[in-house]
Amino acid sequence: MMGIEWLRPAAFLGSILYALIGVVIFWLCFWLIDKITPTDLWAEIVEKQNRALALVVAAMCLGISIIVAAAIH
């Protein structure tokens, strides 16, 4: 009965807590990288439609997400 194991309150709340911690760490890393770069990443991507920068930021987001997930796991 491995399928019902995640319904236990302790496992469910633990999963929610780790997910929230992961999201907070991800956004802190993104904010830090946004502050380190010389331009405003969001304005450059949204207003100027810079697709190359959007691709680099997407790769960075995936990298941060993988690192955070591995650290939490």
N, C-alpha and C positions, 0 to 999 in steps of 0.2 A: 504494500500500500504506500508506495513512495509518492503517489500523486496527491494524497491528502495531507502529507506531512507539513506543507507550507501553510496550511490553514490554522495551525496552532498559533495562539496569540503571541507567544514569545518569538516565534520564527517570523511571523508576519510583521510585528512591530520592529523587530531587528532589521528586517529587509527595508522597511520604510525609513528607519533611522539612517542606515548606511546609504540609501539612495539620496536622502537629503544632505548628508555629509559630502557625498560625491559631487552633487550639484553645486554646493557652496564652494568647495575647493576648486571645481572647474571654473566657476565665475570669478573667483579671486585670482586665479592664474590668468584668465582672459583679461581681466581688468588691469593686472600688473603689466602684461605684455602690451596692452593698449596704451598705458602710461609711458612705457619705455620707448615705444616707437615715436618718431618725430611728428607724424601726422595722426589725425583722428581716424582710426580704422573704420569706424561705423559710417562716418560722413563720407569718407573716400569711397566706400563700397556702395552705399545707398544713393548718395547724391550724384557722384561722378560716374557711377556704374563701372567701376574698375574691376573687371572680371579676373584679371591676373591676381590682384591682391585678394579678391574673394576666394580664389582657389588656394592661395597660400594660407589664408586664415582658416579655411575649412580643413586643410591638412593639419594645421597646428591644433585645431579643436579636436580632431580625431586622435592625434598623438597625446594630448593632455587627457582625453577621456580614457584611453587605453592605460595610461600610467596610473590614473586615479582608480580605475577598476581593478588593476592588478594589485595596487597597494591595499585596497579595501578587502579584496578577496583573500 
